[in-house]
Amino acid sequence: MNNEFESGLDQELGFTREQEKVIPIQEEKPRRKPFHIWEAGDKEYRMKLTTGMICKLEEKFRTNLLNVISADGVPPLGHMLTIAQGAMAPWYHNLSYADVQRIFDTYVDEGGNQLSFYSDVIMGVMAVSGFFTEAQAKEIAEKVKQDDTML
């Protein structure tokens, strides 16, 4: 008799070699980051689009958000700031569009620009909000940066 099989309660519970089962260990699925962070001034702003907010934005723009962010290069600043306002809403309930504009002005004063806002902030929000993976967001952002340098 094999000593391995005699350990534990196998004999007492009536297990035989044929009944021995291997139970796979559940691997933890990779999870998305819970939110994206936009740094402006001395503050960090959490950002993520909820399903309800995505639907509101699509109603406002009358198209899918992927069309808004990917059609004809970098989207208009107003569209990006509206998306940012929606993404900040879960944490900053009373944040107006004018507030988001002021935050963007601070971002620009610190060296940011519309292209970096699109590639670093908006694409990061889209990744954590389930539109695509973080790797896909980086790839798209790099392509936009390359296209911009060719102008």
TIVO-2410 file (N, C-alpha, C; in nm, 3 decimals):
# residues 151
REC num residu      c1      c2      c3 atome chaine
REC   1      M   0.083  -0.118   0.000     N      A
REC   1      M   0.000   0.000   0.000    CA      A
REC   1      M   0.087   0.125   0.000     C      A
REC   2      N   0.045   0.228  -0.069     N      A
REC   2      N   0.120   0.352  -0.082    CA      A
REC   2      N   0.101   0.437   0.043     C      A
REC   3      N   0.210   0.479   0.106     N      A
REC   3      N   0.201   0.558   0.229    CA      A
REC   3      N   0.136   0.693   0.207     C      A
REC   4      E   0.151   0.752   0.087     N      A
REC   4      E   0.088   0.881   0.057    CA      A
REC   4      E  -0.062   0.872   0.072     C      A
REC   5      F  -0.119   0.761   0.024     N      A
REC   5      F  -0.263   0.744   0.026    CA      A
REC   5      F  -0.314   0.717   0.166     C      A
REC   6      E  -0.231   0.668   0.253     N      A
REC   6      E  -0.274   0.635   0.387    CA      A
REC   6      E  -0.277   0.757   0.479     C      A
REC   7      S  -0.224   0.870   0.437     N      A
REC   7      S  -0.224   0.988   0.524    CA      A
REC   7      S  -0.359   1.058   0.517     C      A
REC   8      G  -0.383   1.146   0.613     N      A
REC   8      G  -0.510   1.219   0.618    CA      A
REC   8      G  -0.624   1.126   0.652     C      A
REC   9      L  -0.742   1.156   0.604     N      A
REC   9      L  -0.862   1.078   0.634    CA      A
REC   9      L  -0.912   0.998   0.514     C      A
REC  10      D  -0.826   0.978   0.415     N      A
REC  10      D  -0.869   0.911   0.293    CA      A
REC  10      D  -0.929   0.773   0.320     C      A
REC  11      Q  -0.861   0.690   0.398     N      A
REC  11      Q  -0.912   0.556   0.425    CA      A
REC  11      Q  -1.042   0.562   0.506     C      A
REC  12      E  -1.045   0.648   0.605     N      A
REC  12      E  -1.162   0.657   0.690    CA      A
REC  12      E  -1.286   0.705   0.613     C      A
REC  13      L  -1.265   0.790   0.514     N      A
REC  13      L  -1.376   0.843   0.434    CA      A
REC  13      L  -1.407   0.757   0.313     C      A
REC  14      G  -1.329   0.652   0.294     N      A
REC  14      G  -1.357   0.557   0.187    CA      A
REC  14      G  -1.306   0.596   0.049     C      A
REC  15      F  -1.210   0.685   0.042     N      A
REC  15      F  -1.154   0.722  -0.088    CA      A
REC  15      F  -1.062   0.611  -0.136     C      A
REC  16      T  -1.068   0.588  -0.265     N      A
REC  16      T  -0.974   0.497  -0.329    CA      A
REC  16      T  -0.892   0.579  -0.427     C      A
REC  17      R  -0.790   0.518  -0.483     N      A
REC  17      R  -0.704   0.588  -0.580    CA      A
REC  17      R  -0.788   0.644  -0.695     C      A
REC  18      E  -0.886   0.568  -0.741     N      A
REC  18      E  -0.967   0.609  -0.855    CA      A
REC  18      E  -1.052   0.732  -0.821     C      A
REC  19      Q  -1.088   0.747  -0.694     N      A
REC  19      Q  -1.174   0.858  -0.654    CA      A
REC  19      Q  -1.096   0.985  -0.622     C      A
REC  20      E  -0.967   0.971  -0.613     N      A
REC  20      E  -0.885   1.086  -0.577    CA      A
REC  20      E  -0.901   1.195  -0.684     C      A
REC  21      K  -0.935   1.314  -0.641     N      A
REC  21      K  -0.959   1.424  -0.734    CA      A
REC  21      K  -0.860   1.537  -0.708     C      A
REC  22      V  -0.823   1.601  -0.814     N      A
REC  22      V  -0.738   1.718  -0.803    CA      A
REC  22      V  -0.830   1.839  -0.817     C      A
REC  23      I  -0.830   1.921  -0.716     N      A
REC  23      I  -0.912   2.042  -0.719    CA      A
REC  23      I  -0.821   2.157  -0.755     C      A
REC  24      P  -0.849   2.222  -0.869     N      A
REC  24      P  -0.761   2.331  -0.911    CA      A
REC  24      P  -0.771   2.449  -0.815     C      A
REC  25      I  -0.658   2.511  -0.791     N      A
REC  25      I  -0.655   2.630  -0.706    CA      A
REC  25      I  -0.705   2.746  -0.791     C      A
REC  26      Q  -0.800   2.819  -0.737     N      A
REC  26      Q  -0.854   2.933  -0.810    CA      A
REC  26      Q  -0.749   3.043  -0.818     C      A
REC  27      E  -0.714   3.077  -0.940     N      A
REC  27      E  -0.620   3.187  -0.957    CA      A
REC  27      E  -0.699   3.316  -0.953     C      A
REC  28      E  -0.643   3.414  -0.888     N      A
REC  28      E  -0.710   3.542  -0.880    CA      A
REC  28      E  -0.703   3.612  -1.015     C      A
REC  29      K  -0.819   3.655  -1.062     N      A
REC  29      K  -0.824   3.723  -1.190    CA      A
REC  29      K  -0.761   3.860  -1.176     C      A
REC  30      P  -0.688   3.900  -1.279     N      A
REC  30      P  -0.632   4.036  -1.271    CA      A
REC  30      P  -0.746   4.137  -1.269     C      A
REC  31      R  -0.735   4.235  -1.183     N      A
REC  31      R  -0.840   4.335  -1.168    CA      A
REC  31      R  -0.790   4.469  -1.220     C      A
REC  32      R  -0.883   4.548  -1.269     N      A
REC  32      R  -0.850   4.682  -1.313    CA      A
REC  32      R  -0.823   4.769  -1.192     C      A
REC  33      K  -0.750   4.875  -1.215     N      A
REC  33      K  -0.732   4.972  -1.109    CA      A
REC  33      K  -0.870   5.031  -1.078     C      A
REC  34      P  -0.895   5.065  -0.952     N      A
REC  34      P  -1.029   5.114  -0.917    CA      A
REC  34      P  -1.059   5.254  -0.972     C      A
REC  35      F  -0.956   5.330  -1.003     N      A
REC  35      F  -0.976   5.464  -1.059    CA      A
REC  35      F  -0.844   5.513  -1.116     C      A
REC  36      H  -0.853   5.619  -1.198     N      A
REC  36      H  -0.735   5.684  -1.253    CA      A
REC  36      H  -0.712   5.812  -1.173     C      A
REC  37      I  -0.589   5.854  -1.161     N      A
REC  37      I  -0.559   5.977  -1.086    CA      A
REC  37      I  -0.507   6.083  -1.182     C      A
REC  38      W  -0.567   6.201  -1.175     N      A
REC  38      W  -0.522   6.318  -1.250    CA      A
REC  38      W  -0.461   6.414  -1.150     C      A
REC  39      E  -0.335   6.446  -1.169     N      A
REC  39      E  -0.265   6.538  -1.079    CA      A
REC  39      E  -0.263   6.677  -1.140     C      A
REC  40      A  -0.308   6.774  -1.061     N      A
REC  40      A  -0.305   6.915  -1.103    CA      A
REC  40      A  -0.293   6.999  -0.976     C      A
REC  41      G  -0.199   7.092  -0.979     N      A
REC  41      G  -0.172   7.168  -0.858    CA      A
REC  41      G  -0.114   7.073  -0.755     C      A
REC  42      D  -0.153   7.091  -0.633     N      A
REC  42      D  -0.106   7.001  -0.528    CA      A
REC  42      D  -0.212   6.897  -0.494     C      A
REC  43      K  -0.303   6.873  -0.588     N      A
REC  43      K  -0.414   6.779  -0.563    CA      A
REC  43      K  -0.411   6.662  -0.661     C      A
REC  44      E  -0.468   6.554  -0.615     N      A
REC  44      E  -0.490   6.436  -0.697    CA      A
REC  44      E  -0.640   6.415  -0.708     C      A
REC  45      Y  -0.688   6.397  -0.829     N      A
REC  45      Y  -0.831   6.378  -0.853    CA      A
REC  45      Y  -0.856   6.236  -0.901     C      A
REC  46      R  -0.945   6.167  -0.832     N      A
REC  46      R  -0.983   6.032  -0.872    CA      A
REC  46      R  -1.082   6.042  -0.988     C      A
REC  47      M  -1.069   5.947  -1.081     N      A
REC  47      M  -1.153   5.950  -1.200    CA      A
REC  47      M  -1.188   5.809  -1.246     C      A
REC  48      K  -1.316   5.789  -1.275     N      A
REC  48      K  -1.363   5.665  -1.337    CA      A
REC  48      K  -1.505   5.688  -1.385     C      A
REC  49      L  -1.535   5.637  -1.503     N      A
REC  49      L  -1.670   5.651  -1.556    CA      A
REC  49      L  -1.754   5.531  -1.513     C      A
REC  50      T  -1.868   5.560  -1.452     N      A
REC  50      T  -1.962   5.454  -1.418    CA      A
REC  50      T  -2.048   5.425  -1.541     C      A
REC  51      T  -2.118   5.315  -1.539     N      A
REC  51      T  -2.205   5.280  -1.650    CA      A
REC  51      T  -2.311   5.388  -1.671     C      A
REC  52      G  -2.370   5.435  -1.562     N      A
REC  52      G  -2.471   5.539  -1.573    CA      A
REC  52      G  -2.415   5.666  -1.635     C      A
REC  53      M  -2.295   5.703  -1.597     N      A
REC  53      M  -2.233   5.824  -1.652    CA      A
REC  53      M  -2.197   5.805  -1.799     C      A
REC  54      I  -2.150   5.687  -1.835     N      A
REC  54      I  -2.120   5.659  -1.976    CA      A
REC  54      I  -2.246   5.680  -2.060     C      A
REC  55      C  -2.358   5.628  -2.011     N      A
REC  55      C  -2.485   5.644  -2.084    CA      A
REC  55      C  -2.524   5.791  -2.096     C      A
REC  56      K  -2.506   5.869  -1.988     N      A
REC  56      K  -2.537   6.013  -1.993    CA      A
REC  56      K  -2.449   6.085  -2.094     C      A
REC  57      L  -2.320   6.053  -2.094     N      A
REC  57      L  -2.227   6.116  -2.188    CA      A
REC  57      L  -2.260   6.078  -2.332     C      A
REC  58      E  -2.295   5.953  -2.354     N      A
REC  58      E  -2.330   5.911  -2.490    CA      A
REC  58      E  -2.457   5.979  -2.538     C      A
REC  59      E  -2.551   6.000  -2.447     N      A
REC  59      E  -2.671   6.077  -2.482    CA      A
REC  59      E  -2.634   6.220  -2.518     C      A
REC  60      K  -2.548   6.280  -2.438     N      A
REC  60      K  -2.507   6.419  -2.462    CA      A
REC  60      K  -2.435   6.433  -2.596     C      A
REC  61      F  -2.342   6.342  -2.624     N      A
REC  61      F  -2.264   6.350  -2.747    CA      A
REC  61      F  -2.335   6.284  -2.866     C      A
REC  62      R  -2.441   6.211  -2.839     N      A
REC  62      R  -2.520   6.140  -2.942    CA      A
REC  62      R  -2.436   6.040  -3.021     C      A
REC  63      T  -2.340   5.981  -2.952     N      A
REC  63      T  -2.257   5.876  -3.012    CA      A
REC  63      T  -2.185   5.799  -2.901     C      A
REC  64      N  -2.129   5.688  -2.938     N      A
REC  64      N  -2.051   5.607  -2.847    CA      A
REC  64      N  -1.927   5.685  -2.803     C      A
REC  65      L  -1.886   5.671  -2.677     N      A
REC  65      L  -1.768   5.744  -2.630    CA      A
REC  65      L  -1.641   5.707  -2.705     C      A
REC  66      L  -1.633   5.585  -2.754     N      A
REC  66      L  -1.516   5.548  -2.833    CA      A
REC  66      L  -1.508   5.634  -2.959     C      A
REC  67      N  -1.622   5.667  -3.017     N      A
REC  67      N  -1.622   5.757  -3.133    CA      A
REC  67      N  -1.575   5.896  -3.094     C      A
REC  68      V  -1.612   5.941  -2.975     N      A
REC  68      V  -1.574   6.074  -2.929    CA      A
REC  68      V  -1.423   6.084  -2.911     C      A
REC  69      I  -1.364   5.981  -2.851     N      A
REC  69      I  -1.221   5.990  -2.818    CA      A
REC  69      I  -1.128   5.944  -2.930     C      A
REC  70      S  -1.184   5.876  -3.031     N      A
REC  70      S  -1.094   5.821  -3.133    CA      A
REC  70      S  -1.114   5.876  -3.273     C      A
REC  71      A  -1.217   5.953  -3.295     N      A
REC  71      A  -1.242   6.004  -3.430    CA      A
REC  71      A  -1.152   6.125  -3.458     C      A
REC  72      D  -1.083   6.121  -3.568     N      A
REC  72      D  -1.004   6.236  -3.615    CA      A
REC  72      D  -0.901   6.285  -3.513     C      A
REC  73      G  -0.824   6.197  -3.456     N      A
REC  73      G  -0.716   6.238  -3.365    CA      A
REC  73      G  -0.766   6.279  -3.227     C      A
REC  74      V  -0.708   6.385  -3.174     N      A
REC  74      V  -0.741   6.429  -3.039    CA      A
REC  74      V  -0.878   6.497  -3.039     C      A
REC  75      P  -0.967   6.457  -2.948     N      A
REC  75      P  -1.101   6.518  -2.944    CA      A
REC  75      P  -1.094   6.665  -2.900     C      A
REC  76      P  -1.200   6.740  -2.925     N      A
REC  76      P  -1.203   6.879  -2.879    CA      A
REC  76      P  -1.186   6.887  -2.727     C      A
REC  77      L  -1.122   6.992  -2.681     N      A
REC  77      L  -1.098   7.009  -2.537    CA      A
REC  77      L  -1.229   7.005  -2.458     C      A
REC  78      G  -1.333   7.069  -2.509     N      A
REC  78      G  -1.461   7.069  -2.439    CA      A
REC  78      G  -1.516   6.929  -2.416     C      A
REC  79      H  -1.499   6.841  -2.514     N      A
REC  79      H  -1.544   6.702  -2.499    CA      A
REC  79      H  -1.462   6.632  -2.391     C      A
REC  80      M  -1.331   6.653  -2.395     N      A
REC  80      M  -1.245   6.587  -2.296    CA      A
REC  80      M  -1.275   6.637  -2.155     C      A
REC  81      L  -1.298   6.767  -2.140     N      A
REC  81      L  -1.329   6.822  -2.007    CA      A
REC  81      L  -1.464   6.772  -1.958     C      A
REC  82      T  -1.560   6.754  -2.048     N      A
REC  82      T  -1.690   6.699  -2.010    CA      A
REC  82      T  -1.675   6.554  -1.963     C      A
REC  83      I  -1.594   6.477  -2.034     N      A
REC  83      I  -1.565   6.340  -1.991    CA      A
REC  83      I  -1.497   6.341  -1.855     C      A
REC  84      A  -1.402   6.432  -1.837     N      A
REC  84      A  -1.333   6.442  -1.707    CA      A
REC  84      A  -1.432   6.476  -1.596     C      A
REC  85      Q  -1.522   6.569  -1.621     N      A
REC  85      Q  -1.622   6.605  -1.520    CA      A
REC  85      Q  -1.706   6.483  -1.483     C      A
REC  86      G  -1.747   6.407  -1.584     N      A
REC  86      G  -1.825   6.285  -1.557    CA      A
REC  86      G  -1.747   6.181  -1.481     C      A
REC  87      A  -1.618   6.169  -1.512     N      A
REC  87      A  -1.533   6.069  -1.445    CA      A
REC  87      A  -1.501   6.107  -1.301     C      A
REC  88      M  -1.507   6.236  -1.272     N      A
REC  88      M  -1.478   6.282  -1.136    CA      A
REC  88      M  -1.603   6.282  -1.047     C      A
REC  89      A  -1.721   6.273  -1.107     N      A
REC  89      A  -1.848   6.285  -1.035    CA      A
REC  89      A  -1.865   6.189  -0.917     C      A
REC  90      P  -1.819   6.064  -0.925     N      A
REC  90      P  -1.839   5.976  -0.809    CA      A
REC  90      P  -1.771   6.026  -0.680     C      A
REC  91      W  -1.667   6.104  -0.694     N      A
REC  91      W  -1.593   6.151  -0.576    CA      A
REC  91      W  -1.616   6.299  -0.547     C      A
REC  92      Y  -1.649   6.375  -0.648     N      A
REC  92      Y  -1.662   6.521  -0.633    CA      A
REC  92      Y  -1.800   6.561  -0.686     C      A
REC  93      H  -1.901   6.546  -0.604     N      A
REC  93      H  -2.041   6.559  -0.645    CA      A
REC  93      H  -2.079   6.699  -0.693     C      A
REC  94      N  -2.022   6.801  -0.638     N      A
REC  94      N  -2.060   6.938  -0.673    CA      A
REC  94      N  -1.960   7.005  -0.767     C      A
REC  95      L  -1.886   6.927  -0.840     N      A
REC  95      L  -1.783   6.980  -0.929    CA      A
REC  95      L  -1.847   7.027  -1.059     C      A
REC  96      S  -1.840   7.156  -1.086     N      A
REC  96      S  -1.901   7.212  -1.207    CA      A
REC  96      S  -1.802   7.203  -1.324     C      A
REC  97      Y  -1.854   7.227  -1.441     N      A
REC  97      Y  -1.771   7.232  -1.561    CA      A
REC  97      Y  -1.666   7.342  -1.548     C      A
REC  98      A  -1.705   7.457  -1.492     N      A
REC  98      A  -1.610   7.567  -1.470    CA      A
REC  98      A  -1.498   7.525  -1.376     C      A
REC  99      D  -1.531   7.444  -1.274     N      A
REC  99      D  -1.428   7.391  -1.183    CA      A
REC  99      D  -1.328   7.305  -1.259     C      A
REC 100      V  -1.378   7.220  -1.349     N      A
REC 100      V  -1.291   7.133  -1.428    CA      A
REC 100      V  -1.202   7.218  -1.520     C      A
REC 101      Q  -1.257   7.325  -1.576     N      A
REC 101      Q  -1.177   7.415  -1.658    CA      A
REC 101      Q  -1.064   7.478  -1.577     C      A
REC 102      R  -1.094   7.516  -1.453     N      A
REC 102      R  -0.990   7.575  -1.367    CA      A
REC 102      R  -0.882   7.472  -1.334     C      A
REC 103      I  -0.923   7.350  -1.309     N      A
REC 103      I  -0.825   7.244  -1.282    CA      A
REC 103      I  -0.737   7.223  -1.405     C      A
REC 104      F  -0.799   7.224  -1.523     N      A
REC 104      F  -0.721   7.209  -1.646    CA      A
REC 104      F  -0.624   7.325  -1.663     C      A
REC 105      D  -0.667   7.448  -1.631     N      A
REC 105      D  -0.577   7.564  -1.639    CA      A
REC 105      D  -0.455   7.544  -1.548     C      A
REC 106      T  -0.478   7.491  -1.430     N      A
REC 106      T  -0.368   7.461  -1.338    CA      A
REC 106      T  -0.276   7.356  -1.399     C      A
REC 107      Y  -0.335   7.254  -1.457     N      A
REC 107      Y  -0.261   7.147  -1.524    CA      A
REC 107      Y  -0.171   7.205  -1.633     C      A
REC 108      V  -0.225   7.297  -1.713     N      A
REC 108      V  -0.148   7.359  -1.821    CA      A
REC 108      V  -0.038   7.448  -1.763     C      A
REC 109      D  -0.070   7.523  -1.658     N      A
REC 109      D   0.031   7.609  -1.594    CA      A
REC 109      D   0.150   7.527  -1.544     C      A
REC 110      E   0.127   7.402  -1.512     N      A
REC 110      E   0.234   7.315  -1.462    CA      A
REC 110      E   0.304   7.238  -1.574     C      A
REC 111      G   0.272   7.271  -1.698     N      A
REC 111      G   0.341   7.208  -1.810    CA      A
REC 111      G   0.259   7.111  -1.891     C      A
REC 112      G   0.137   7.086  -1.849     N      A
REC 112      G   0.052   6.995  -1.926    CA      A
REC 112      G   0.002   7.062  -2.053     C      A
REC 113      N  -0.055   6.982  -2.142     N      A
REC 113      N  -0.113   7.034  -2.265    CA      A
REC 113      N  -0.228   6.943  -2.307     C      A
REC 114      Q  -0.298   6.981  -2.414     N      A
REC 114      Q  -0.414   6.902  -2.455    CA      A
REC 114      Q  -0.376   6.761  -2.496     C      A
REC 115      L  -0.263   6.746  -2.564     N      A
REC 115      L  -0.222   6.613  -2.608    CA      A
REC 115      L  -0.189   6.524  -2.489     C      A
REC 116      S  -0.116   6.577  -2.390     N      A
REC 116      S  -0.083   6.495  -2.272    CA      A
REC 116      S  -0.209   6.469  -2.189     C      A
REC 117      F  -0.301   6.564  -2.187     N      A
REC 117      F  -0.428   6.544  -2.116    CA      A
REC 117      F  -0.504   6.427  -2.180     C      A
REC 118      Y  -0.507   6.424  -2.311     N      A
REC 118      Y  -0.573   6.316  -2.383    CA      A
REC 118      Y  -0.503   6.183  -2.358     C      A
REC 119      S  -0.371   6.180  -2.380     N      A
REC 119      S  -0.299   6.053  -2.373    CA      A
REC 119      S  -0.282   6.002  -2.231     C      A
REC 120      D  -0.262   6.090  -2.136     N      A
REC 120      D  -0.235   6.046  -1.999    CA      A
REC 120      D  -0.360   6.038  -1.912     C      A
REC 121      V  -0.449   6.134  -1.927     N      A
REC 121      V  -0.566   6.140  -1.838    CA      A
REC 121      V  -0.687   6.070  -1.900     C      A
REC 122      I  -0.730   6.118  -2.015     N      A
REC 122      I  -0.852   6.062  -2.075    CA      A
REC 122      I  -0.834   5.914  -2.108     C      A
REC 123      M  -0.722   5.877  -2.167     N      A
REC 123      M  -0.700   5.736  -2.200    CA      A
REC 123      M  -0.689   5.651  -2.073     C      A
REC 124      G  -0.632   5.706  -1.967     N      A
REC 124      G  -0.627   5.635  -1.839    CA      A
REC 124      G  -0.766   5.612  -1.783     C      A
REC 125      V  -0.852   5.714  -1.795     N      A
REC 125      V  -0.991   5.701  -1.749    CA      A
REC 125      V  -1.063   5.593  -1.830     C      A
REC 126      M  -1.043   5.595  -1.960     N      A
REC 126      M  -1.110   5.497  -2.044    CA      A
REC 126      M  -1.065   5.355  -2.010     C      A
REC 127      A  -0.939   5.338  -1.977     N      A
REC 127      A  -0.887   5.205  -1.941    CA      A
REC 127      A  -0.950   5.155  -1.811     C      A
REC 128      V  -0.952   5.238  -1.706     N      A
REC 128      V  -1.008   5.192  -1.579    CA      A
REC 128      V  -1.160   5.179  -1.586     C      A
REC 129      S  -1.221   5.242  -1.685     N      A
REC 129      S  -1.366   5.237  -1.700    CA      A
REC 129      S  -1.412   5.121  -1.788     C      A
REC 130      G  -1.320   5.039  -1.833     N      A
REC 130      G  -1.356   4.917  -1.903    CA      A
REC 130      G  -1.368   4.927  -2.054     C      A
REC 131      F  -1.322   5.035  -2.114     N      A
REC 131      F  -1.329   5.047  -2.260    CA      A
REC 131      F  -1.222   4.962  -2.328     C      A
REC 132      F  -1.106   4.953  -2.266     N      A
REC 132      F  -0.998   4.870  -2.316    CA      A
REC 132      F  -0.897   4.851  -2.205     C      A
REC 133      T  -0.798   4.766  -2.231     N      A
REC 133      T  -0.697   4.740  -2.129    CA      A
REC 133      T  -0.601   4.858  -2.119     C      A
REC 134      E  -0.526   4.860  -2.013     N      A
REC 134      E  -0.427   4.965  -1.994    CA      A
REC 134      E  -0.322   4.961  -2.105     C      A
REC 135      A  -0.284   4.842  -2.147     N      A
REC 135      A  -0.186   4.828  -2.256    CA      A
REC 135      A  -0.242   4.885  -2.386     C      A
REC 136      Q  -0.368   4.859  -2.415     N      A
REC 136      Q  -0.431   4.914  -2.535    CA      A
REC 136      Q  -0.437   5.066  -2.527     C      A
REC 137      A  -0.468   5.120  -2.409     N      A
REC 137      A  -0.474   5.266  -2.391    CA      A
REC 137      A  -0.338   5.328  -2.419     C      A
REC 138      K  -0.231   5.266  -2.370     N      A
REC 138      K  -0.096   5.318  -2.394    CA      A
REC 138      K  -0.061   5.313  -2.541     C      A
REC 139      E  -0.100   5.204  -2.606     N      A
REC 139      E  -0.071   5.189  -2.749    CA      A
REC 139      E  -0.143   5.297  -2.831     C      A
REC 140      I  -0.268   5.321  -2.801     N      A
REC 140      I  -0.345   5.424  -2.872    CA      A
REC 140      I  -0.284   5.562  -2.846     C      A
REC 141      A  -0.251   5.589  -2.720     N      A
REC 141      A  -0.193   5.719  -2.685    CA      A
REC 141      A  -0.060   5.741  -2.757     C      A
REC 142      E   0.022   5.638  -2.767     N      A
REC 142      E   0.150   5.650  -2.837    CA      A
REC 142      E   0.128   5.677  -2.986     C      A
REC 143      K   0.029   5.612  -3.045     N      A
REC 143      K  -0.001   5.635  -3.186    CA      A
REC 143      K  -0.044   5.780  -3.208     C      A
REC 144      V  -0.126   5.832  -3.119     N      A
REC 144      V  -0.171   5.970  -3.131    CA      A
REC 144      V  -0.053   6.065  -3.118     C      A
REC 145      K   0.039   6.037  -3.025     N      A
REC 145      K   0.157   6.122  -3.008    CA      A
REC 145      K   0.243   6.118  -3.134     C      A
REC 146      Q   0.258   6.000  -3.194     N      A
REC 146      Q   0.337   5.988  -3.317    CA      A
REC 146      Q   0.271   6.065  -3.431     C      A
REC 147      D   0.139   6.051  -3.443     N      A
REC 147      D   0.066   6.122  -3.548    CA      A
REC 147      D   0.079   6.272  -3.529     C      A
REC 148      D   0.078   6.318  -3.405     N      A
REC 148      D   0.089   6.461  -3.375    CA      A
REC 148      D   0.227   6.516  -3.412     C      A
REC 149      T   0.331   6.437  -3.393     N      A
REC 149      T   0.465   6.484  -3.426    CA      A
REC 149      T   0.487   6.493  -3.577     C      A
REC 150      M   0.405   6.421  -3.653     N      A
REC 150      M   0.418   6.424  -3.799    CA      A
REC 150      M   0.349   6.546  -3.859     C      A
REC 151      L   0.268   6.617  -3.781     N      A
REC 151      L   0.197   6.733  -3.834    CA      A
REC 151      L   0.287   6.847  -3.866     C      A
***
